[in-house]
Amino acid sequence: MIRELKTFLVIARCGSFAAAGNSIGLTQSAVSAQIKNLEAALGLRLFDRTGRSAHLNAAGQRAVPLAEQIIETFTLMGQPESLDDYRGELRIGAIGTVQTGLLPAVLLRLLDQAPGVAPKLVPGVSLNLLAQVDAGEIDLAVMIRPPFALPKELHAERVQREPFVLIAPLDTVGDDPFVLLSEQPFVRYDRTSFGGRQVTQFLRKHRLDPRPGLELDELDAIVKMVESGLGVALVPRAGLWLEGPPRVRVLSLGSHTFHRELVLVRRHGVRQLPVQQLFRRCLGEALGEQR
């Protein structure tokens, strides 16, 4: 029944049998067959069906957290007690700056101490990574702390606090960030992302209305645009652009500095697994070396 329970949870997350089938590579009829098997085994209906639509009923809604617990327990049963015996995949979600700036050092330490681990990197933006951890599609994620409370099944641990700075082309004249934001074209951090929302809040707080320019969700790409003279930008001090001599002017926001928090997000039920604890230690060591 584990397969059927996993399919049930995908349907609960996706909202329909068809969308769930697309997500896991099954036809709608195969998804329906699995749910019929599950309902027959439980002796109750989990969905109210109307025509081609199916919606979780009260029993289905009550079953969701229980199914999650069963799958987590089943996963724990297959975990070895010692890292020496560990053989398997560790699915790691990471935002762009973590992939390029921090994760390589973490993975070197991880593989040195647990050669049987097979890391699988899953890139993405923070909102998508959060949903994937919640759905059990990835084991953990290093991402930006969301501006809302996490589901109770998830645990977020702060690993780093990154200040935002103003960056400008090297030939830009002036040292006042607020003047530059008012006068120069603005290369904007995607306002739908968690970090981009912080930029929007900063601009509103200080009643700044920059000249519109480009809008991007990749920090390294934003830096490249500023290097090319396309405007100024507000970005966190993070990513590959910090590893060499800066090819942009980097101006502090002083007492107006705001920060984004990097967090490690995991499900509560798996945090104590040896491989999870090892990843957290390797992450801490890499951060310490970076500082």
C-alpha positions in Angstrom: 0.0 0.0 0.0 3.0 2.3 0.2 2.7 3.1 -3.5 -1.0 3.9 -3.2 -0.4 6.1 -0.2 2.3 8.1 -2.1 -0.1 8.5 -5.0 -2.8 9.6 -2.6 -0.6 12.4 -1.2 0.4 13.5 -4.7 -3.3 13.9 -5.6 -3.9 15.8 -2.3 -1.1 18.2 -3.3 -1.9 18.6 -7.0 -5.6 18.8 -6.6 -6.7 16.3 -9.3 -6.1 12.8 -10.5 -5.0 14.1 -13.9 -2.5 16.5 -12.5 -1.2 13.8 -10.1 -0.7 11.4 -13.0 1.3 14.0 -14.9 3.4 14.6 -11.9 4.3 10.9 -11.3 4.1 9.6 -14.9 0.9 7.6 -14.7 -2.3 7.7 -16.7 -5.4 9.0 -15.0 -6.9 5.5 -15.1 -3.8 4.1 -13.3 -4.1 6.7 -10.6 -7.8 6.0 -10.2 -7.1 2.2 -9.9 -4.6 2.9 -7.1 -7.0 5.0 -5.2 -9.7 2.4 -5.6 -7.4 -0.2 -4.1 -6.5 2.1 -1.2 -10.2 2.9 -0.5 -11.0 -0.8 -0.6 -8.3 -1.7 1.8 -9.4 1.1 4.2 -13.1 0.4 3.8 -14.0 4.1 3.2 -14.0 6.7 0.5 -11.3 9.4 0.5 -12.7 11.5 -2.3 -16.1 12.9 -3.3 -16.5 12.3 -7.0 -18.6 14.5 -9.3 -18.4 13.7 -13.0 -14.6 13.9 -13.8 -13.8 15.8 -10.6 -12.7 14.3 -7.3 -12.2 16.3 -4.1 -10.9 15.2 -0.7 -13.8 14.5 1.7 -13.5 14.7 5.5 -12.0 11.2 5.7 -9.5 12.1 3.0 -8.4 15.2 4.7 -8.0 13.3 8.0 -6.0 10.7 6.2 -3.4 13.1 4.7 -1.2 13.6 7.8 -1.6 9.9 8.8 -0.4 8.9 5.3 2.6 11.2 5.6 3.5 9.6 9.0 3.3 6.1 7.5 5.5 7.0 4.6 8.1 8.7 6.9 8.1 5.6 9.2 8.5 3.3 6.2 11.4 5.4 5.0 13.1 5.3 8.4 12.8 1.5 8.4 15.1 1.4 5.4 17.8 3.6 6.9 21.0 2.0 8.2 22.1 3.0 11.7 25.7 3.7 10.6 26.9 6.0 7.8 29.4 3.3 6.9 26.5 1.1 5.7 24.6 3.9 4.0 24.0 3.3 0.3 21.6 5.6 -1.4 20.5 8.9 -2.8 20.3 12.1 -0.9 18.1 14.6 -2.7 19.3 18.1 -2.0 17.4 21.2 -3.1 19.4 24.5 -3.4 18.9 28.0 -4.7 21.3 29.3 -7.3 23.8 31.1 -5.1 24.0 28.1 -2.8 24.7 25.8 -5.8 27.6 27.8 -7.0 28.9 29.3 -3.8 28.5 26.9 -0.9 27.3 23.5 -2.0 30.6 22.3 -3.7 32.5 22.5 -0.4 29.6 20.8 1.5 29.5 17.9 -1.0 33.2 17.3 -0.9 33.0 16.9 2.9 29.9 14.8 2.6 31.4 12.3 0.1 34.6 12.1 2.0 32.8 11.0 5.2 30.1 8.9 3.6 31.3 7.6 0.2 28.1 5.5 -0.2 25.9 8.6 -0.4 24.8 9.6 -3.9 23.9 13.3 -3.8 21.3 14.4 -6.3 21.1 18.2 -6.7 17.7 19.7 -7.3 17.9 23.3 -8.3 15.0 25.7 -7.9 13.6 28.9 -6.3 12.8 28.8 -2.6 9.0 28.5 -2.9 9.3 25.5 -5.2 11.9 23.9 -3.0 9.8 24.3 0.1 6.9 22.6 -1.6 9.1 19.7 -2.7 10.4 19.1 0.8 6.9 19.3 2.1 5.8 16.7 -0.5 8.7 14.4 0.3 10.1 14.8 -3.3 13.5 16.0 -1.9 15.1 15.2 1.4 16.2 18.8 2.4 16.7 22.2 0.9 19.0 25.2 1.5 16.9 28.2 0.6 15.8 31.7 1.7 13.5 31.8 4.7 10.0 32.3 3.5 8.0 35.4 4.7 5.3 33.1 6.2 5.0 30.3 8.8 6.1 26.8 7.6 3.8 23.8 7.7 4.0 22.1 11.1 5.7 19.1 9.6 8.7 21.1 8.4 11.7 22.5 10.4 13.8 25.4 9.3 17.2 26.1 10.8 19.0 29.3 10.1 22.5 28.7 8.6 23.5 32.2 7.4 22.4 35.8 7.4 23.3 37.8 4.2 23.2 41.6 4.1 21.8 43.3 1.0 24.1 45.9 -0.7 23.8 48.3 -3.6 25.9 47.4 -6.6 26.6 49.9 -9.4 28.8 50.0 -12.5 32.5 50.9 -11.8 32.2 54.3 -13.5 29.1 55.4 -11.6 29.6 58.7 -9.7 28.3 59.1 -6.2 28.3 57.3 -2.9 24.7 57.8 -1.6 22.7 54.6 -2.3 19.4 56.4 -2.1 20.5 59.0 -4.7 21.7 56.3 -7.0 18.5 54.3 -6.7 16.5 57.5 -7.5 18.7 58.5 -10.5 19.9 55.3 -12.2 18.0 52.5 -14.0 17.1 49.7 -11.7 18.0 46.1 -12.3 15.4 44.4 -10.2 15.6 41.2 -8.2 12.5 39.2 -9.3 9.7 40.6 -7.1 7.9 37.2 -6.9 10.9 35.6 -5.2 11.4 35.7 -1.4 14.5 37.9 -1.7 12.8 40.1 -4.3 9.9 40.7 -1.9 12.4 42.0 0.6 13.7 44.5 -2.0 10.2 45.6 -2.7 9.5 46.2 1.0 12.8 48.2 1.3 11.8 50.4 -1.6 8.3 51.0 -0.2 9.6 51.7 3.3 11.9 54.4 2.0 9.5 55.7 -0.7 11.9 55.0 -3.5 10.6 54.7 -7.0 13.6 53.7 -9.2 13.6 54.0 -13.0 12.4 50.7 -14.4 14.9 48.5 -16.0 15.4 44.7 -16.2 13.9 42.2 -13.8 15.8 38.9 -13.1 15.7 36.0 -10.6 19.4 34.9 -10.9 21.8 37.0 -8.7 24.8 36.2 -10.9 22.9 37.4 -13.9 21.9 40.6 -12.1 25.5 41.3 -11.3 26.5 40.8 -15.0 23.9 43.3 -16.1 25.2 45.9 -13.6 28.8 45.2 -14.7 27.6 45.9 -18.3 26.3 49.3 -17.3 22.6 48.6 -17.4 21.8 50.1 -14.0 22.1 49.6 -10.3 20.7 46.7 -8.2 20.0 45.6 -4.6 21.4 42.2 -4.0 22.6 40.0 -1.1 26.4 39.6 -0.6 26.3 36.0 -1.8 27.4 34.0 -4.9 30.3 33.6 -7.3 30.6 37.3 -7.9 32.3 37.7 -4.5 35.1 35.2 -5.1 37.2 37.5 -7.2 37.9 41.3 -7.2 34.5 42.9 -7.7 33.9 44.4 -11.1 31.1 46.6 -9.7 31.0 49.2 -7.0 29.6 47.7 -3.8 28.0 50.2 -1.5 26.7 49.5 2.0 23.2 50.6 3.0 24.6 51.5 6.4 21.9 51.7 9.2 19.3 50.8 6.5 20.8 47.4 5.7 18.4 44.6 5.5 19.2 40.9 5.3 18.0 37.6 3.9 18.3 34.4 5.9 19.5 31.1 4.4 17.8 28.2 6.1 18.1 24.4 6.0 14.6 23.0 5.6 13.8 19.4 6.5 10.9 17.3 7.7 10.8 16.8 11.4 10.6 13.1 11.1 14.0 12.7 9.3 16.2 15.3 11.0 17.8 12.7 13.3 18.8 10.4 10.5 22.6 10.0 10.4 22.9 11.2 6.8 20.8 14.3 7.6 22.9 15.1 10.6 26.1 14.6 8.6 24.9 17.0 5.9 24.2 19.6 8.6 27.7 19.2 10.0 29.3 19.5 6.6 27.2 22.6 5.9 28.3 24.2 9.2 32.0 23.4 8.4 31.8 24.9 4.9 30.2 28.0 6.3 32.9 28.4 8.9 35.6 28.1 6.3 33.8 30.6 4.0 33.7 33.1 6.8 
